[in-house]
Amino acid sequence: LVSGAANVIGPKICLEDKMLISSVKDNVGRGLNIVLANGVTGELLETKTFDMWAGDVTDLLKFLRPLHEGTLVFVASFDDPATKLNDEARKLFEELGSTAVKELAFRDSWVFVGAKGIENKSPFEQRMKNSKNSNKYEGWPESLEMDGCIPLRPPLES
């Protein structure tokens, strides 16, 4: 996962050496870029972008509420991930294992991997605060990059 750099270079999410979202694929946008994957097989389920500056948070809520148990959720921010986030949206991300979403603010950089039904907090999360004293770009913090091995869930026994 790579968050966007300022409002210029788009984010990237790659899974099993397959690029799922990127500027080159022309499927990224301002706000939260989200990939859903099957938590048992790793299969791509959906990719979607939610504009958290000028968009409607209702679209994000409708996307997150019905997630199935075990669904993996990959998030990479671009430009502004937080202006339109409300308490319910933040709570839904917390339920997926996020600890940083509570503090997420205007133009912060954020990358996160969580799962529906996670019992603990996700170890796959980074946030870089937007601060004019430490920003790498004028008005924006630096891009974040995170990689790792996400454990898949065993199939439910029938």
C-alpha positions as CSV (number, residue, x, y, z in Angstrom):
1,L,0.0,0.0,0.0
2,V,1.2,3.5,-0.8
3,S,-0.8,6.6,0.1
4,G,-1.0,9.5,-2.4
5,A,1.6,12.2,-2.3
6,A,0.0,15.6,-1.8
7,N,-2.7,16.0,-4.5
8,V,-0.4,15.0,-7.3
9,I,0.7,11.4,-7.2
10,G,-2.1,8.9,-6.6
11,P,-2.0,6.0,-4.2
12,K,-1.3,2.3,-5.0
13,I,-2.6,-0.9,-3.6
14,C,-1.1,-4.2,-4.7
15,L,-2.0,-7.7,-3.6
16,E,-0.1,-10.9,-4.4
17,D,2.0,-8.9,-6.9
18,K,-1.1,-7.6,-8.8
19,M,-1.6,-3.9,-9.0
20,L,-5.3,-3.3,-8.0
21,I,-5.4,0.5,-7.9
22,S,-3.0,3.1,-9.2
23,S,-2.9,6.3,-11.3
24,V,-1.7,4.2,-14.2
25,K,-4.8,2.1,-14.0
26,D,-6.8,5.3,-13.7
27,N,-8.9,4.0,-10.8
28,V,-7.9,6.2,-7.9
29,G,-9.4,9.4,-6.6
30,R,-9.2,12.1,-3.9
31,G,-10.2,10.8,-0.5
32,L,-10.2,7.1,0.5
33,N,-9.3,4.5,-2.0
34,I,-10.6,1.1,-0.8
35,V,-10.0,-2.4,-2.0
36,L,-12.1,-5.3,-0.7
37,A,-10.7,-8.9,-0.8
38,N,-12.0,-12.3,0.3
39,G,-10.3,-13.0,3.6
40,V,-10.1,-16.8,2.9
41,T,-8.9,-16.8,-0.8
42,G,-7.4,-13.3,-1.2
43,E,-9.6,-12.9,-4.3
44,L,-10.4,-9.3,-5.3
45,L,-14.0,-8.4,-4.5
46,E,-14.2,-4.7,-5.3
47,T,-12.3,-1.4,-5.6
48,K,-13.9,2.0,-4.9
49,T,-13.0,5.6,-4.2
50,F,-14.8,7.9,-1.7
51,D,-14.2,11.7,-2.0
52,M,-13.9,12.9,1.6
53,W,-13.5,16.6,0.7
54,A,-16.5,17.2,-1.5
55,G,-18.3,13.8,-1.6
56,D,-21.1,12.3,0.5
57,V,-20.1,10.2,3.5
58,T,-23.4,8.2,3.0
59,D,-21.8,6.4,0.0
60,L,-19.0,5.2,2.2
61,L,-21.4,4.1,5.0
62,K,-23.5,2.1,2.5
63,F,-20.3,0.5,1.3
64,L,-18.9,-0.5,4.7
65,R,-22.0,-1.5,6.6
66,P,-22.9,-4.7,4.8
67,L,-19.3,-6.2,4.7
68,H,-19.2,-9.9,5.3
69,E,-17.3,-11.4,8.2
70,G,-13.7,-12.0,7.1
71,T,-13.6,-9.5,4.3
72,L,-10.2,-7.8,4.0
73,V,-10.3,-4.0,3.7
74,F,-7.3,-2.1,2.2
75,V,-7.3,1.7,2.4
76,A,-4.9,4.3,0.9
77,S,-5.5,8.0,1.3
78,F,-5.1,10.6,-1.4
79,D,-5.2,14.4,-0.7
80,D,-7.8,14.6,2.0
81,P,-9.1,11.4,3.8
82,A,-11.1,12.9,6.6
83,T,-13.1,16.1,6.2
84,K,-16.4,14.3,5.5
85,L,-15.8,11.4,7.9
86,N,-18.4,11.3,10.6
87,D,-18.6,9.4,13.9
88,E,-20.3,6.4,12.3
89,A,-17.7,6.1,9.5
90,R,-14.9,6.3,12.0
91,K,-16.6,3.6,14.2
92,L,-16.9,1.3,11.2
93,F,-13.2,1.6,10.5
94,E,-12.5,1.0,14.2
95,E,-14.5,-2.2,14.0
96,L,-12.2,-3.2,11.1
97,G,-9.2,-2.8,13.4
98,S,-8.2,0.8,12.9
99,T,-6.8,2.8,15.8
100,A,-5.7,5.9,13.8
101,V,-9.1,6.7,12.3
102,K,-10.2,8.4,15.5
103,E,-7.5,11.1,15.0
104,L,-7.5,11.1,11.2
105,A,-7.8,14.8,10.0
106,F,-7.6,17.1,7.0
107,R,-4.9,16.1,4.5
108,D,-3.3,13.4,6.8
109,S,-1.7,10.5,5.0
110,W,-3.2,7.1,5.9
111,V,-2.7,3.5,4.9
112,F,-4.6,0.7,6.6
113,V,-5.5,-3.0,6.2
114,G,-8.3,-4.4,8.4
115,A,-10.9,-7.1,8.4
116,K,-14.6,-7.4,9.2
117,G,-14.8,-9.4,12.5
118,I,-11.2,-8.8,13.5
119,E,-10.8,-9.4,17.3
120,N,-7.9,-7.1,17.9
121,K,-6.4,-4.0,16.5
122,S,-4.8,-4.3,13.1
123,P,-1.0,-4.2,13.0
124,F,-1.2,-2.9,9.4
125,E,-1.8,0.8,9.8
126,Q,0.2,4.0,9.5
127,R,-0.8,7.7,9.7
128,M,1.3,10.8,9.0
129,K,-0.2,13.9,10.5
130,N,-0.7,17.0,8.4
131,S,1.5,19.6,10.2
132,K,3.0,22.7,8.6
133,N,6.1,22.2,10.7
134,S,6.9,18.7,9.4
135,N,5.1,18.5,6.1
136,K,7.3,17.2,3.2
137,Y,5.2,18.9,0.6
138,E,3.7,22.4,0.9
139,G,0.4,21.7,2.7
140,W,0.7,17.9,2.8
141,P,2.7,15.3,4.8
142,E,4.8,12.8,3.0
143,S,3.4,9.7,1.4
144,L,3.3,6.5,3.4
145,E,4.4,3.1,2.2
146,M,3.5,-0.2,4.0
147,D,3.9,-3.8,3.0
148,G,3.5,-7.1,4.7
149,C,1.9,-10.5,4.7
150,I,-1.8,-10.4,5.6
151,P,-2.8,-13.8,7.1
152,L,-5.8,-15.4,5.4
153,R,-8.6,-16.9,7.5
154,P,-9.2,-20.6,7.4
155,P,-12.5,-21.5,5.6
156,L,-15.5,-22.0,7.9
157,E,-16.3,-25.6,8.5
158,S,-19.7,-26.6,7.3
